[in-house]
Amino acid sequence: MSELKGQLLGMVLVLAAFGAILGILIPAFTASAEAVNKEITIEANGSVKFANPNITVTL
């Protein structure tokens, strides 16, 4: 019975860790996507233009 409790505790801790990581990363990615959305425009033909042409993009 002790091994089962230990495995359940381990699973709960792993799920809690992943939940905490997702709770931090999802808002960060959302904020980043909104910032990018403010800086670019996509035209009808699919071309991308920067709202501020002085921005340099590094990949």
NORUR-V485578 format. One record per residue. N is the residue number from 1. PHI is phi in radians with two decimals (NA if undefined). PSI is psi in whole degrees, 0 to 359 (NA if undefined). OMEGA is omega in whole degrees, 0 to 359 (* if undefined). Layout:
N;PHI;PSI;OMEGA
N;PHI;PSI;OMEGA
This chain:
1;NA;328;181
2;-1.17;322;179
3;-1.13;321;179
4;-1.12;317;178
5;-1.11;320;179
6;-1.14;319;178
7;-1.17;319;178
8;-1.13;319;178
9;-1.10;318;178
10;-1.08;318;179
11;-1.12;318;179
12;-1.12;318;179
13;-1.14;320;178
14;-1.13;315;178
15;-1.10;321;178
16;-1.15;320;179
17;-1.14;314;178
18;-1.11;322;177
19;-1.09;318;179
20;-1.15;318;179
21;-1.10;315;178
22;-1.12;324;178
23;-1.12;334;178
24;-1.57;318;187
25;-1.31;322;183
26;-1.08;312;177
27;-1.12;326;179
28;-1.16;316;178
29;-1.17;323;178
30;-1.12;316;178
31;-1.13;321;178
32;-1.13;318;179
33;-1.12;321;178
34;-1.16;322;178
35;-1.14;319;178
36;-1.16;321;181
37;-1.08;328;179
38;-1.30;336;186
39;-1.65;345;182
40;-2.21;158;171
41;-2.28;143;179
42;-1.98;123;182
43;-1.46;173;184
44;-1.09;329;181
45;-1.47;1;176
46;1.67;358;179
47;-1.36;150;183
48;-1.89;132;177
49;-2.19;142;178
50;-1.48;139;177
51;-1.19;327;177
52;-2.06;102;185
53;-1.18;352;179
54;-1.46;359;179
55;-1.35;134;175
56;-1.81;138;182
57;-1.90;126;176
58;-2.06;134;179
59;-1.96;NA;*
